[in-house]
Amino acid sequence: MSELWQQAIAAPRLRRFACGLLLLASCAGPARADDAIIDVHALPRLEGAVEDTSHPDRYRAIYRLPAPVAAANAATQQLLGADGWVRYVRPLEERNPTLNYKKGKQGLLVFFTGSAGRAGQSEVTYSPQRIYANLPFPDGAADIVFDETRPYLSCIAPMTLDAALTLFRKEMSALGWEPLTAEAAARWPNADLSETAPGGVRAFYGHDDGDGYRRQNPVMLTLTRRDDGRTHVEIRIAPFALPSTLEAGDDHAGLPMPKPTKWSQSLGSAASPSRQANGAVIAELPAVLAFYTREIPARGWRIETAGPGTPDEVTLKVVAPEDTGTLKLSRKYDLTMVELSMRTTEAALAARAKAKKDADDRFMADAAAMAKQVIAADAARRAVQAGAMSDAPVKPLAGNPAPIALPETAEAVSFDGDRGQLAFKSASSVKTLAGFFRSTLKTAGWKEAPTVIDNPTMARLEFSAKGKSVAFTIMQMGPKVNVTADGTGLLAAARPSAEARPAKDATPLEADPDSALPVPKQHSATALSRSRAPGMDTPLRLELEASVPAELGAVTAFYRAELTRLGWREKPEDAQASPDRVRLTFTSSQGPAVLTLGRAKGETSVNLVQRNAEAAAKAGILPKPGRAKLMLGNIGDTDAVLTINGQTIRIAAGTGSPQSPKGPLLDLPPGKHRYELKIARRPAVIDTLELAAGDAWGLMVGPGGTALPLPLY
């Protein structure tokens, strides 16, 4: 989540949190009135207002008005002002549409929205606002800026300086603020109560709760005479009560930011060619300047003065090995505003681009070399396997279900007469099988059409006769040769398949010794996939998918026997079974495993997944009990923003590549999660991802802006 978004939601969350504490406190003991919290349901309303009672709330009142938002806003301000409520603006929130009001020690928030589906109507919401640090507002004051938490007050009082001083002496005392004594100020080494204000007066006040416990930091009142006869008022935390040495907060876009801050945001990232960090620090400008003159050189950067500066504004030039930038500090209200901007030099950008290109070239070269090694090794393995296969002549298979002759070495025969499809395996060589079909089909009157594929490891044969055709693909696959055939010549005289025969004639299922996970030799199709974490050779997950021309019960019995033989333990309490589906869970030496069997196209489908918990823990993606993990990646050229399960995460371009292999990890509850993916200048992608407890998935953003979910564990 970006810093900008975090700061945008921080203040409303804090206010809701404070209201939540208020609600809890009111429920913890006997009910009692809290005179600091206004009853919003008793506040005045405009004529024609209709309250929304669909969701009763003691601390919020919502009512509708037959008027547009602008008119409702103006009329409500006039109504509340007539009732004694004084509007103010919080520091740095001048453009916030929410209205802030104070009346004595009570606060009020008011905001307006259009009434959905009702043109020319609006909704008005009243919410209480607790005043944590109260200060007096002069009657008729203008330009009121007030922070009810620090505290801070700035306004223009319609009176002379002497009258304003008399007013504040009286009103501050009434609110518990008393002139700060030298003894009380002794706890702050730099306290100077004799400080004066040019063109005005200055006084210091403290606030105790009656037993000596100081509830508020001391404040400094400054009254300044204006040319128009009015008085400018400012009340702020006394400078000597603010921290003189600041600690470093979290970096913003790779740039330092001190704490505490009232507000902060960043633009770009640590890897961006242009980045910026902005903030409002609750400290004096000299303290913030001291922080940066200490922190910037500690990072190996250099500070150069860019201008003469004033007590209220300083501008410095910052020089880093690959970047140059500007640090600007200025005063606003009682805050020090920070703007630190850095931009990578053209030479550094060129060097980075070259380094990235070199790294990508090395990666592609390594991948190409590895691919050549794999291909060469596979070719050598095929040659060895081909040499080990039998070239002995074969006879036709007895009890053949197909309308054409099959070799007696055919295994796991699958024939579909309705579709004209045939498949089997054989220990005979490609050359032997090709010769068998050429001989038997020629004798039966079929004519062969030559093809370009005819070698020791693969052959393509095509035959025709009397308007019918049949084509064979004969391919060496490991220690066996796979044969597939299709065509209209296989549609004639379809015989009962092996599945239709009585169970007593079915061949017992045997395990294929060459498979990493158990699968019957009689399978008609099989595929094995592995997922690995970046930088790890040990698979996190093995998944076997297969199709077996056998009954569901026979395949279930096969796997129970084979997995038990491997030392796996079934969890009977998790077993699920129906006439066309079986789901079994196991624990193996490496981790949990799940077997799912189903019926499809007259065969039993197999999905067997085994997970390596130890490898997942080393990779840092092992889900917590009852939870799921989601790793994010982005192999595109543009940053992406993903919103899922109430979280918004920026996925930098290149995340998941060799240069940045590990992306952000999310801890999510099991279930379906709707997500939205946004990339600049592309329409948003909205989709749903379903996660089960114990799952770890990857969500990779592709160059085209789409998201591809991949199981990792």
C-alpha positions in Angstrom: 0.0 0.0 0.0 1.4 3.4 -0.9 2.2 6.0 1.7 -0.2 8.4 0.1 -3.1 5.9 0.5 -2.0 5.1 4.1 -2.1 8.8 5.1 -5.3 9.4 3.3 -7.1 6.8 5.5 -5.1 7.3 8.7 -7.0 10.3 10.1 -10.6 8.9 9.5 -9.5 5.6 11.1 -8.1 7.4 14.2 -11.4 9.3 14.6 -13.4 6.1 14.2 -11.1 4.4 16.7 -11.6 7.2 19.2 -15.4 6.9 18.8 -15.1 3.1 19.2 -13.3 3.6 22.5 -16.0 6.0 23.6 -18.6 3.3 22.8 -16.7 0.7 24.7 -16.3 2.9 27.7 -20.0 3.8 27.7 -20.8 0.0 27.8 -18.2 -1.0 30.4 -20.0 0.4 33.4 -23.2 2.0 34.5 -24.7 4.4 32.0 -23.7 8.0 32.7 -23.9 11.2 30.7 -20.8 12.4 28.9 -21.2 16.2 28.7 -18.2 16.4 26.3 -20.1 14.5 23.6 -23.1 16.2 22.0 -26.4 14.3 21.4 -26.4 14.6 17.6 -30.1 13.6 17.5 -31.0 16.7 19.4 -29.3 19.1 17.1 -31.3 21.6 15.0 -32.3 20.4 11.5 -33.5 22.2 8.4 -37.1 22.3 7.5 -38.2 19.2 5.5 -35.5 17.0 7.0 -36.4 13.3 7.2 -34.1 11.1 9.4 -32.8 7.8 8.2 -33.7 5.3 10.9 -32.8 2.1 9.0 -29.6 1.8 11.0 -30.1 3.4 14.4 -26.9 4.9 15.8 -26.6 6.8 19.0 -23.4 8.6 17.8 -24.6 9.4 14.3 -27.6 11.1 12.8 -28.4 11.0 9.1 -31.3 12.9 7.5 -32.3 13.7 4.0 -33.2 17.1 2.6 -35.2 18.0 -0.6 -32.3 20.3 -1.7 -29.0 19.9 -3.6 -25.8 19.5 -1.6 -24.6 23.0 -2.1 -27.8 24.5 -0.9 -28.0 22.1 2.1 -24.4 23.0 3.0 -25.0 26.7 3.1 -28.3 26.4 5.0 -26.8 24.0 7.6 -23.9 26.4 8.3 -26.3 29.2 8.9 -28.5 27.0 11.1 -25.7 25.8 13.3 -24.1 29.3 13.6 -27.4 30.6 14.9 -27.4 27.8 17.5 -24.0 28.9 18.8 -21.7 26.5 17.0 -18.5 28.0 15.7 -16.9 26.5 12.6 -13.1 25.9 12.3 -10.7 24.3 9.9 -8.0 21.8 11.0 -4.4 22.6 10.0 -3.6 21.3 6.5 -7.2 20.3 5.9 -8.4 23.6 4.2 -9.9 21.6 1.3 -11.6 19.0 3.4 -15.3 19.1 2.6 -16.2 17.9 6.1 -17.3 20.8 8.4 -15.8 21.0 11.9 -17.6 22.9 14.7 -17.0 23.7 18.4 -19.4 24.8 21.0 -17.8 25.1 24.5 -16.1 21.8 25.1 -18.2 19.9 22.6 -17.2 19.2 19.0 -19.2 18.3 15.9 -18.5 16.9 12.4 -20.9 17.5 9.6 -20.6 16.2 6.0 -22.9 16.1 3.0 -23.5 13.6 0.2 -25.9 13.4 -2.7 -28.9 11.1 -2.1 -28.4 8.1 -4.3 -31.1 7.8 -7.0 -32.8 11.0 -5.9 -32.0 14.0 -8.1 -32.0 17.4 -6.2 -31.8 15.7 -2.8 -28.9 15.4 -0.3 -28.0 13.6 2.9 -26.6 15.4 6.0 -24.6 13.5 8.6 -24.0 14.7 12.2 -21.2 12.9 14.2 -19.8 14.0 17.6 -16.2 15.1 17.8 -14.4 15.0 21.1 -12.3 18.0 22.0 -9.2 16.6 23.7 -7.4 19.9 24.2 -9.9 22.8 24.5 -9.0 26.4 23.8 -11.3 29.5 23.8 -12.6 31.0 20.6 -13.1 34.8 20.8 -16.6 35.9 19.8 -16.8 36.9 16.2 -13.3 35.5 15.4 -12.4 35.0 11.7 -10.1 32.6 9.9 -10.2 30.0 12.7 -7.7 27.2 12.4 -7.9 24.7 15.3 -6.5 21.3 16.2 -8.4 19.8 19.0 -5.7 17.2 19.8 -2.4 19.0 20.0 -3.7 21.8 20.7 -3.3 24.6 18.1 -5.4 27.7 17.5 -4.9 30.6 15.0 -7.6 33.2 14.3 -8.2 37.0 14.0 -10.1 38.5 17.0 -12.2 41.6 16.3 -10.8 43.5 19.2 -7.7 45.4 20.3 -4.6 43.7 21.6 -5.3 44.8 25.2 -8.9 43.6 25.1 -7.7 40.3 23.6 -5.1 39.8 26.3 -7.8 40.4 29.0 -10.1 38.0 27.3 -7.6 35.2 27.1 -6.4 35.6 30.6 -10.0 35.0 31.8 -11.0 32.3 29.3 -7.8 30.3 29.5 -8.2 30.1 33.3 -11.9 29.0 32.9 -10.7 26.1 30.8 -8.1 25.0 33.3 -5.1 26.7 31.7 -3.0 28.7 34.2 0.1 30.9 33.7 3.1 28.7 33.6 5.5 29.3 36.5 9.2 29.2 36.4 9.2 26.2 38.8 6.8 24.3 36.5 8.9 25.2 33.4 12.1 23.9 35.0 11.4 20.4 33.6 12.3 21.7 30.1 16.0 22.8 30.0 15.5 25.2 27.2 12.4 27.0 28.6 12.5 30.7 28.4 9.4 32.4 29.8 10.7 35.9 29.2 10.5 35.6 25.4 8.6 38.5 23.8 6.7 38.9 20.5 7.6 41.8 18.2 4.5 44.0 17.9 2.6 42.1 20.5 2.6 40.1 23.7 3.4 36.5 24.6 2.4 34.4 27.6 2.8 30.7 28.5 0.2 28.5 30.1 0.1 25.0 31.6 -2.8 22.6 32.2 -3.0 20.2 35.2 -5.8 17.9 36.2 -5.9 19.0 39.8 -3.6 16.6 41.4 -0.3 17.7 39.8 -0.5 15.4 36.8 0.1 17.4 33.6 -2.5 16.5 31.1 -1.3 18.8 28.3 2.0 20.2 27.1 2.5 23.8 28.0 1.3 26.2 25.3 2.5 29.6 24.1 -0.1 32.4 23.5 1.0 35.1 21.0 -1.1 38.1 20.4 0.0 40.4 17.5 -1.4 43.9 16.7 -2.8 44.3 13.2 -3.0 47.5 11.1 -6.8 47.2 10.9 -7.1 47.4 14.7 -7.9 43.7 15.1 -5.6 41.2 16.8 -4.0 38.0 15.4 -4.1 35.1 17.9 -1.9 32.0 17.9 -1.8 29.4 20.6 0.6 26.5 20.1 2.7 24.0 22.0 5.6 25.9 23.5 8.6 25.4 21.3 10.7 24.2 24.3 8.2 21.4 24.9 8.7 20.0 21.4 11.4 17.4 20.8 14.8 19.0 20.0 16.3 15.7 18.7 14.2 13.8 16.1 14.3 10.1 15.4 14.0 8.6 11.9 10.7 7.2 10.9 10.0 4.8 8.0 11.6 5.8 4.7 9.3 7.3 2.1 10.2 6.2 -1.4 13.7 5.4 -0.1 14.0 8.9 1.4 14.4 9.8 5.1 11.5 11.2 7.1 11.6 12.1 10.8 8.9 11.4 13.3 6.5 12.5 14.7 4.5 13.7 11.7 1.0 14.9 11.4 0.9 13.9 7.7 3.3 12.4 5.2 3.2 11.0 1.6 5.6 9.8 -1.1 5.6 9.7 -4.8 7.5 7.0 -6.7 9.6 4.3 -5.1 13.2 3.7 -4.0 13.9 2.4 -7.5 12.1 5.2 -9.4 14.2 7.6 -11.5 12.2 10.5 -9.8 10.9 10.3 -6.3 9.6 12.6 -3.6 8.9 12.6 0.1 6.6 15.2 1.7 5.5 15.6 5.3 4.4 17.8 8.1 6.6 17.3 11.1 5.5 18.2 14.6 8.7 20.0 15.5 10.6 23.3 15.1 12.4 23.9 11.9 15.9 23.9 13.5 15.2 20.4 14.9 14.1 19.1 11.5 17.1 20.7 9.9 19.4 19.1 12.4 17.8 15.7 11.6 18.6 16.0 7.9 22.1 17.4 8.4 22.7 14.2 10.4 20.7 11.7 8.4 21.7 12.6 4.9 25.5 12.4 5.3 25.0 9.1 7.2 23.7 7.7 3.9 26.8 8.8 2.0 25.1 11.8 0.5 26.2 15.4 0.5 24.4 18.6 1.4 25.1 21.9 -0.3 23.4 25.2 0.5 21.2 26.3 -2.4 20.1 29.6 -1.0 20.6 32.1 2.0 17.4 30.9 3.8 15.3 32.6 6.5 14.1 31.5 10.0 10.9 30.3 8.3 12.3 28.6 5.2 15.5 26.7 4.2 16.4 25.2 0.9 19.3 22.8 0.5 20.8 20.9 -2.4 21.3 17.2 -1.9 23.9 15.2 -3.9 24.0 11.4 -3.9 26.3 9.1 -5.9 23.6 8.6 -8.6 21.0 11.3 -7.7 20.7 15.0 -7.2 17.8 16.7 -5.4 16.5 19.5 -3.2 15.4 19.6 0.4 13.0 22.4 1.3 11.9 23.1 4.9 9.3 25.7 5.7 6.9 26.7 8.5 3.2 26.4 8.3 1.0 26.8 11.4 3.1 25.1 14.2 4.5 22.5 11.8 7.6 22.2 9.7 6.8 21.2 6.1 9.3 18.9 4.4 9.7 18.4 0.7 12.6 16.2 -0.4 12.9 15.5 -4.1 15.6 13.3 -5.8 16.2 12.6 -9.4 18.6 10.0 -10.9 21.2 11.4 -13.2 21.2 10.6 -16.9 24.5 8.8 -16.5 23.2 6.6 -13.7 20.0 5.8 -15.6 22.1 4.7 -18.6 24.3 2.6 -16.3 21.3 1.0 -14.7 19.7 0.3 -18.1 22.9 -1.3 -19.3 23.3 -3.4 -16.1 19.7 -4.6 -16.5 20.2 -5.5 -20.2 23.4 -7.3 -19.3 21.7 -9.2 -16.5 18.8 -10.1 -18.9 21.2 -11.2 -21.6 23.1 -13.4 -19.1 19.8 -14.9 -17.9 18.7 -15.6 -21.5 22.1 -17.0 -22.4 22.1 -19.2 -19.3 18.5 -20.4 -20.1 19.4 -21.1 -23.7 22.5 -23.1 -22.6 20.5 -25.0 -20.1 17.8 -25.7 -22.7 20.5 -27.1 -25.1 21.8 -29.3 -22.3 18.4 -30.6 -21.5 17.6 -31.2 -25.2 20.9 -33.0 -25.7 20.4 -35.1 -22.6 16.9 -36.0 -23.7 18.1 -36.9 -27.2 20.8 -39.1 -25.6 18.2 -40.7 -23.3 15.8 -41.3 -26.2 18.6 -42.9 -28.2 19.4 -45.3 -25.3 15.8 -46.1 -24.7 15.2 -46.6 -28.4 18.2 -49.0 -28.5 16.7 -50.9 -25.5 13.3 -51.4 -27.3 12.5 -54.6 -29.1 12.8 -54.7 -32.9 11.4 -58.2 -32.9 8.5 -58.8 -35.3 5.1 -58.8 -33.6 1.9 -60.7 -34.3 -1.6 -59.3 -34.3 -3.3 -58.9 -30.8 -6.0 -61.4 -30.0 -9.3 -60.0 -28.7 -8.6 -56.8 -30.5 -11.5 -54.2 -29.9 -10.6 -52.0 -32.9 -11.5 -52.6 -36.6 -7.9 -52.7 -37.6 -5.1 -55.1 -36.5 -3.1 -54.1 -33.3 0.3 -55.5 -32.3 0.4 -58.2 -29.6 2.6 -55.8 -27.5 -0.1 -53.2 -27.2 -0.9 -52.2 -23.6 -3.6 -50.0 -22.0 -5.6 -50.0 -25.2 -8.2 -47.3 -25.4 -10.7 -47.4 -28.3 -13.6 -45.1 -29.0 -15.6 -46.3 -32.0 -18.1 -43.5 -31.8 -15.3 -40.9 -32.2 -12.9 -42.9 -34.3 -10.1 -42.7 -31.8 -7.5 -45.2 -30.7 -4.5 -45.1 -28.2 -2.2 -47.6 -26.6 1.4 -48.1 -25.4 3.9 -50.7 -26.5 7.4 -51.9 -25.6 8.1 -52.4 -29.3 10.2 -49.8 -31.1 8.8 -47.1 -33.4 10.4 -48.9 -36.4 8.7 -52.2 -35.5 5.3 -50.6 -34.9 5.4 -48.6 -38.1 6.4 -51.8 -40.1 3.5 -53.7 -38.4 0.9 -51.2 -39.5 2.3 -50.8 -43.0 2.2 -54.6 -43.4 -1.2 -55.4 -41.9 -3.0 -52.4 -43.5 -1.5 -53.0 -46.9 -2.7 -56.6 -46.8 -6.2 -55.3 -45.8 -6.3 -53.1 -48.9 -5.2 -49.7 -47.4 -2.9 -47.4 -49.3 -0.2 -45.3 -47.6 0.4 -41.7 -48.3 4.0 -40.7 -47.5 4.8 -38.1 -44.8 7.9 -36.2 -43.8 8.0 -37.6 -40.2 9.6 -41.0 -40.1 12.6 -41.5 -37.8 13.7 -43.9 -35.0 11.9 -41.9 -32.3 8.7 -40.7 -34.2 6.7 -41.6 -37.2 3.5 -40.3 -38.8 1.6 -42.8 -41.0 -1.5 -41.9 -43.1 -3.7 -44.5 -44.9 -6.8 -44.5 -47.0 -9.2 -47.1 -48.5 -12.7 -47.0 -50.0 -13.3 -43.4 -48.9 -12.1 -43.9 -45.4 -8.9 -42.8 -43.7 -6.8 -43.4 -40.6 -3.7 -41.6 -39.4 -1.2 -42.8 -36.8 1.3 -40.9 -34.6 3.9 -43.2 -33.1 6.2 -41.5 -30.6 8.8 -42.8 -28.2 7.9 -41.5 -24.7 10.4 -42.8 -22.1 10.7 -46.6 -21.9 7.5 -47.0 -23.9 6.1 -45.9 -27.3 2.8 -44.1 -27.4 0.5 -44.7 -30.3 -2.5 -42.6 -31.2 -4.7 -42.9 -34.2 -7.9 -41.3 -35.5 -10.0 -41.2 -38.7 -13.2 -42.5 -40.3 -11.6 -45.9 -40.7 -11.9 -46.4 -37.0 -15.7 -45.6 -36.9 -16.7 -48.8 -38.4 -17.8 -51.9 -36.3 -17.0 -50.3 -32.9 -16.7 -53.1 -30.4 -17.4 -53.0 -26.7 -14.7 -51.1 -24.9 -12.7 -52.7 -22.0 -14.9 -50.7 -19.6 -18.0 -52.4 -20.9 -16.6 -55.9 -20.2 -17.5 -57.7 -17.0 -15.3 -56.6 -14.1 -13.8 -60.1 -13.8 -12.1 -59.6 -17.2 -10.5 -56.3 -16.3 -6.7 -56.3 -16.1 -5.5 -55.6 -12.5 -4.0 -52.2 -12.2 -0.2 -52.0 -11.8 2.0 -49.1 -10.9 4.1 -47.4 -13.5 7.7 -47.6 -12.1 8.8 -44.6 -14.0 6.4 -42.1 -12.5 7.5 -39.8 -9.6 4.0 -40.2 -8.1 2.0 -43.5 -8.4 -0.1 -43.9 -11.6 -1.4 -47.1 -13.1 0.4 -48.5 -16.1 -2.9 -48.7 -17.9 -3.3 -44.9 -18.0 -4.4 -43.3 -21.3 -2.9 -39.9 -20.5 -0.6 -38.5 -17.8 1.1 -35.3 -16.8 3.4 -34.4 -13.9 4.1 -30.8 -12.9 6.4 -29.3 -10.2 6.5 -25.9 -8.6 9.7 -24.5 -7.1 10.5 -21.3 -5.2 13.0 -18.9 -6.7 16.5 -20.1 -5.9 15.4 -23.5 -4.6 15.8 -26.9 -6.4 13.5 -28.9 -4.1 9.9 -28.8 -5.4 7.3 -27.2 -3.2 4.5 -29.1 -4.9 4.1 -32.2 -7.1 0.9 -32.6 -9.1 0.0 -35.6 -11.1 -3.0 -35.6 -13.5 -3.9 -38.8 -15.4 -6.8 -40.5 -17.1 -7.2 -44.3 -16.5 -9.6 -46.6 -18.5 -10.8 -48.3 -15.4 -13.7 -48.2 -12.9 -13.7 -45.6 -10.1 -13.6 -48.3 -7.4 -10.6 -50.0 -9.0 -8.6 -46.8 -9.2 -9.5 -45.9 -5.6 -8.3 -49.3 -4.4 -5.1 -49.0 -6.5 -4.2 -45.6 -4.8 -5.1 -46.7 -1.3 -2.7 -49.7 -1.7 0.1 -47.9 -3.5 0.1 -44.8 -1.2 0.0 -47.0 1.9 3.0 -48.9 0.5 4.9 -45.6 0.2 4.3 -44.9 3.9 1.5 -42.4 3.4 -1.3 -42.4 6.0 -4.9 -41.7 5.0 -7.1 -39.4 7.1 -10.4 -41.3 7.1 -12.3 -38.5 8.8 -11.7 -36.3 5.7 -12.7 -38.9 3.1 -15.5 -37.9 0.6 -17.1 -40.4 -1.7 -20.0 -40.4 -4.2 -20.9 -42.6 -7.2 -18.8 -40.4 -9.6 -16.2 -38.7 -7.3 -13.8 -39.6 -4.5 -11.6 -37.2 -2.5 -9.0 -38.6 0.0 -6.4 -36.8 2.1 -3.1 -38.2 3.3 0.0 -37.3 5.3 3.3 -38.2 3.7 6.9 -37.9 4.8 7.2 -34.5 3.1 3.8 -33.0 3.9 0.0 -33.1 3.2 -1.4 -34.7 0.1 -4.8 -34.8 -1.6 -6.2 -37.4 -4.1 -9.2 -36.5 -6.2 -10.8 -39.0 -8.6 -13.7 -38.5 -10.9 -15.4 -39.8 -14.0 -14.9 -38.2 -17.4 -15.5 -39.6 -21.0 -15.9 -43.2 -19.7 -12.6 -43.1 -17.8 -11.4 -42.2 -14.2 -9.6 -38.9 -13.9 -6.8 -38.6 -11.4 -5.5 -35.5 -9.6 -2.9 -36.2 -6.9 -1.1 -33.3 -5.2 1.7 -33.7 -2.7 3.1 -30.7 -0.9 6.6 -30.3 0.8 5.9 -28.4 4.0 9.6 -28.1 4.9 10.5 -26.6 1.5 7.6 -24.1 1.8 8.7 -23.1 5.2 12.3 -22.4 4.0 10.8 -20.4 1.1 8.7 -18.4 3.5 5.4 -19.2 1.9 4.0 -21.9 4.3 0.5 -20.7 5.3 -0.6 -20.4 8.9 -3.1 -23.1 10.1 -6.5 -22.4 8.6 -5.1 -19.6 6.3 -3.8 -19.3 2.8 -0.9 -17.4 1.3 -0.7 -15.4 -1.9 2.6 -14.2 -3.5 2.4 -11.4 -6.0 4.6 -10.8 -9.1 4.7 -8.5 -12.1 6.8 -9.4 -15.2 5.4 -6.4 -17.1 7.1 -3.1 -17.7 4.6 -1.0 -15.7 3.8 -1.0 -12.0 0.5 -2.5 -11.1 -1.9 -1.9 -8.2 -3.9 -4.8 -6.8 -6.9 -4.5 -4.4 -7.9 -7.7 -2.7 -9.6 -8.5 0.6 -9.6 -4.8 1.6 -5.9 -4.4 0.9 -4.3 -2.3 -1.8 -0.7 -3.3 -2.8 1.5 -1.8 -5.5 3.4 -4.5 -7.4 6.6 -3.0 -8.9 7.4 -3.9 -12.5 10.0 -6.7 -12.6 8.8 -8.3 -9.4 9.2 -12.1 -9.8 12.0 -11.7 -12.4 15.6 -13.0 -11.9 16.6 -9.5 -10.5 13.7 -9.4 -8.0 12.5 -13.0 -7.6 10.3 -12.7 -4.4 7.2 -10.5 -4.5 4.8 -9.3 -1.7 3.1 -12.0 0.4 -0.4 -11.8 1.6 -2.0 -13.8 4.4 -5.6 -14.4 3.5 -8.6 -16.4 4.9 -9.8 -19.4 2.8 -12.7 -18.7 0.4 -13.4 -16.8 -2.8 -11.6 -13.4 -3.1 -12.6 -10.8 -5.6 -9.7 -8.7 -6.8 -9.2 -5.7 -9.0 -6.0 -5.1 -11.0 -5.1 -1.6 -12.3 -2.3 -0.6 -14.6 -1.8 2.8 -16.1 -3.5 3.4 -19.4 -5.2 0.0 -19.3 -8.8 -0.9 -18.3 -9.1 -2.4 -14.8 -9.2 -6.3 -14.6 -11.7 -7.7 -12.1 -11.7 -11.4 -11.3 -12.1 -13.9 -8.5 -9.5 -16.2 -6.9 -10.6 -19.2 -4.7 -8.1 -20.2 -2.0 -8.4 -23.2 0.4 -6.9 -23.4 3.8 -3.3 -24.5 3.5 -2.9 -23.3 -0.1 -0.1 -21.0 -1.3 -0.7 -19.5 -4.8 1.1 -17.0 -6.9 -0.7 -14.2 -8.8 1.6 -13.0 -11.7 0.8 -9.9 -13.7 1.7 -10.4 -17.3 3.0 -7.9 -19.9 -0.5 -7.5 -21.3 -2.0 -6.5 -17.9 -3.7 -9.7 -17.1 -3.2 -11.7 -13.9 -2.3 -15.4 -14.0 -3.0 -17.5 -10.8 -0.5 -20.3 -10.3 -0.4 -22.9 -7.5 2.9 -22.7 -5.5 2.2 -25.1 -2.6 
